[in-house]
Amino acid sequence: MSYFDFFSNITYKFPNGVTYNVKNIFTRPIIESTLQNTIDISDNQSPDQLSALLYEDPSLYYINLLNNDIVSDNYWPVTGAEYAENFSSKFAGYAFHMLENPELKPARGDVVVLKSDFIGFTPNNDDLEEITLSYGIIEKWDPTYRKLWIKNYSFGNTGSQTTSDFFKEDNRFYIFKRNQDGTYANDGSQVKASNVSGDSNAFGSDPNYPGNSGDEFTMKRVNLYTNSVHHFSIGDNDVELNPYTKNLVVSGSNISFDFTDFAGTTYNSGNTNGTCSFLDGYILSANGQTGPDNYPYTTSQKVISVEDMFRSQNDERRNIQVIPESVVGDIVESIEREFNG
């Protein structure tokens, strides 16, 4: 008997008024067993293959899925070619950090257009499909890391024609909000930019910053999204650190780390290591930039990338608790009783 054969029928009335007898999919049994073994799932091993190996019956695949609270494919580890395909598809595109603060929160579906492509072009109420400029569609905005993820992008008839042109450090760009009807108008939809809070002129002493006109953003520390920072860490267990922790603590000739001492959420372009945060040090170390003290920006702590995190999570999922063959029969009977009273 397969798992779904256990489900009892209920009478369900659909919105159109038609009534059917359907399986009660809202019931979910709980497996309680003190006898469990810990194993690592082999490469490319599916739930039914694991069941066949453990119990010589692939139809019992649901036992260990229920036992480990695995409710979708996203919770089952993948390896080999499937790993590469899933990873590249899920995390495609580019990520970059912005020095400026957007006055409106960028959302999925909003678009970015390079300032250099925009010169001489005035958008109107035309739909996005009619715009010939190259553009990138925002997938996610991470305000903590000031990181913008562009997963999908398109090259038009004018402007940048390659990814290396479109995603280049120090590019200046505009953000346009997507209207509810799916259009991108120039009437109030452009997101304004403001300097990150800090000194009265936060970028005034930064020789790498060209200045801000109030409506444009600076593309800094550009990476494939897979290589972009997920978090900063310390130790063998990759303990996550606050990105606004001071990059270095300088006291006289001594340089140390103090993970309770924060540079704050403000931008600081002064001493390139002592007063900036992990995040500022990471962003501004792109292209070997130096600060007003002529020293290069560095990142003092380990950087865990999106790919590192994905691999770690996938490896953790390989380790699961399985029910021994000796008690599987009792558990199947218990599930049947739970479904059928």
N, C-alpha and C positions, 0 to 999 in steps of 0.2 A: 504494500500500500504506500503510495507516494504522500508527501507532506500535505498537499492541497486536498487529498481525499479525506483528510481528517476534519476539514472545515464543515461546520453545520450550515444549513441553508436558512436564510431569513427572507422575509418579504420586504422588498424595497420599492418605494414609489418614486419614480423619476420625475423631474420637473415638468415633463410633457404630460403627466398624468398616467402614464403606462406603468403597470406594476409587474415586477418579475421576482421569481425566486432566485436569489443570488447567494454566493458564498459569503459568509461573514468574515471578511478580511480584517475586521477591526480587533479580532482576538489574536493575542500573541502569547504563546506559552512561555513559561520560565523554567529553565533547567536548573535543578538543584542536585548537585552530586558532590560528595566529598572525595570521590575517586577521580582524579584528573592527572593527566600527564602533560608536561611542557615539551613542545617540539618546535623546530624551525621548518617552515614550509619550504619545500624544494623549488628550484627554479621552474617557472612556468607550470606550477602545479595548481590545477583548478579545484574547487570544493568537491566536485564529484569524483575527481581522480584521487583526492585525499581519502574520501570515503571508501572508495574501492580498495585502496591500499590498507586501510585500517580495519575495515569490516567486510571486505569482499562483496560490497553492495553499494554501487554508486548512488542509489536512490536515497540513501541515508545522509546525503550531503548537508541537510538542514540541521543535523544534530550539532555540529561544531560551529556552524554559523550562528545559531541561537545562543550557544554556550559562550561565544565571544562577542555577542552584541553586534555582529556584522550584519548591517541592514541594507547595504548597497555595494556595488562594485568598487566604490571609492574607498571602502575600508579593507579591501582584499589586496595584498601585496602583488606587485607585478615585477617581472624581471625580463632580461634579455631584450629582444626586439620590441616587445610590447611596452616595456619600461621606456625605451627611447621614444617610441611613437607617442605614448601618453604624455610624456614629459614635454616634448617639443610642441605638441598640440595645445596642451593646457597653458603653457607658459611662453607662448610665442611673443615676439615683438621686442620693444625696447623700453628702457626705463631711464629717467634722468631726474636729477634734483633741481629745484628752483631756489634761487637765493631770495626772491621776493615772496611776499604773502599775497595770495589771491583774495580779493575782497568778497568774492562769492565762491563757495565751495565747488570746485570742479566735480562733475558727476559723470557717470558712465553714459556715453553717447555724445558728450560735448566734443568739440573739435579744436585742434590746434593748427595754426597756419603760420609759416615762417614770415617774419617781418620783411626779409629780403624778397620773398615771393609776392608779398602783398603790395609792394610799391606800385602805384599806378593802377591798382585794381580796387574798385569800390563795390562790395557786396550789396545785394538788395534782398528782396523777399523771395528770390528764386529758391527752389528746392536744392538740397545738397547735390543731387545728381546732375544739375545743370551748371554747377560751378566747375570751371576748368582748372582751378588751382590744385596743387598737391595739398593733401591734408592728412592728419592723423586723428583717429577716433580714440578718445580717452576710455580706457578700460577701468582704471582705478586710481584714486588719489589717496595717498597716505600722508596725512598732515603731520604725523609725528616725525617722519623722516623727510618731509617735504619732497616726496617722490611721486612722480607721475608715470603711470604705465600706459604706453600706447601699444595695444596688441594688434590692431588692424589699421592699415594706412593705404592710401591710394595716390598714385602719381597722375596729375592732370596734364593738360596740354601746355600749361605754363608753369614756371617755377621749377623747383628741385625735381630731378628725374632719377635720383639714386638714393639709396638708404644712407650712404656715407655723406651725402649733401644734406639730407633732411635731418639726420640725427648726428649732429656734430657739436662738440663742446663749444660753448660761448655763442651758439646760435641764439638770436632773439626771436621771440614768437608771441603770437596773440592767442587768446582763448576765447571761444564763442560758445555760449550756452545753447543747448538744443531746446527748441520750443516744444510745447506739448503736441503740436500738430506735425512734428518731425522736421520743421524747416529751421534754417539758421539765418535770422535777419540781423541787420546792422542797427536795428532800432532798440537799444537797451540791452542787447544780448552779449555785448563784449564785456568780459571780466576785466576789471581794473586791477592794477598791481600796486602794492605799497611795500616800502622797505620793511624788512624784518625789524621788529622793535629792538631798540638798543640805544646807542648814542644818538644825539640829535641828527647826525648825518652818518647812518650806520655804515655806508660804503665809502665815505669820503676819504678814508685813509687806506683804502684797498687799491693798490696799483693795478689789480687785475679786473677791476669793475668799471665799465665804461659809463655808468650812470643810467638812470631810469626816467623815462618820460611820463610815467604814470599809467601806461596801458600795455606795457610789454614786459615779458619775463625773460630770464636768462637761463639757458639750458646748460647745466653744469653736471659734471661726472656722469657722462652718458655711457651706458652699458646695454648689452643684451639683457632682457629682464631676468633671464636665468642666472646671470652673473651679478645682478644687483644685490645690494646689501639687504639681508632679512633682519639681522640684528648684530650687535657687537657682543663679544663674549669673553670669558676668562675661564681658565682651567680646563681639565680634560673632559668635564661634563658639559662644556659650552654653556655655562650659566649666563643668562641674558643680562646685559647691562643697560642702564639708562643711557640713551644716545646723547643726552645733554650733560653727562658727567665730564668734568674737566679732563682734557686730553692728557695733560701733564700738570703736576703740582711742583712749582719751582720755588725753592727756598734757599736763597744764596746760591751756592754751587751745587746744592743737592737737588736731584730730580727724582720724584717719587709718584706713586699713584694713590689716590684716596677716593674710593668709590662712593663716598658720601658727600663729596665736594662737587657741586654742580656749577657749570658755567651758565646755566639757565637756558631758557628758550629764546634768548636774544642772540643776534648775530654779533660776533666780535672779530674785527679784522686787525686787532692790535698784535701783541706777541703771538706768533703763529702756533706755538705749542702750549704755552703756559696758561693762556686765558680762553682759548677756544675750546669747544666741546669735541667729543669723539666725532659727532656728526659734521661739524664745521671742518675739522681736520680731514675727514674722509672726502667731503665734497670738494674742498679747495686744494687737495693734493693732486687733483687732475692736472695733467700736463706739466707736472713739476712746479706748480706755482709757488711763489714766495710772497711773504707779507711785507709790510713796511720795514720790518727789521732785517729784511733780505735773507731770512732763513726759510727753507721750504716747509710747507705744511706736510705733516705726517699723521698717520693713524696709529696710535700707540697700542691698540687692542686688536684681537683677532676679529676678522670680519667673516660672519657666517652668511653665505649667499643664499638666494632662493633655491638654487640647485642643491646646496648642502643640506638645507632643511628638508627638501622633498626626499632626498636619498635617505636621510636619517629617519624620517617618518615611515618611509616604505620598509626600511630594515626592521623597525620596531614592529610593524604589522606581521612580519614573517614569524614572529614568536607568538604562538597561540597555545591555549589550553585545550586539550582534546580529551574526549571521554573514552575510557578503555572499552574494548570489545566486550568484556565480561559483564558490563552493566548496561550496554546499549539497548538490549531487549526490554529491560525494565523501564528505561526512560521513554522508549517508543510507546509502551503501554500507558505510561503516565500521561503523555501528551494526548493520546487518544481519549483517555478518560476526561482530561481537562476540556477538550473540545466538545465532547458529547455528554458531559455530565455523568 
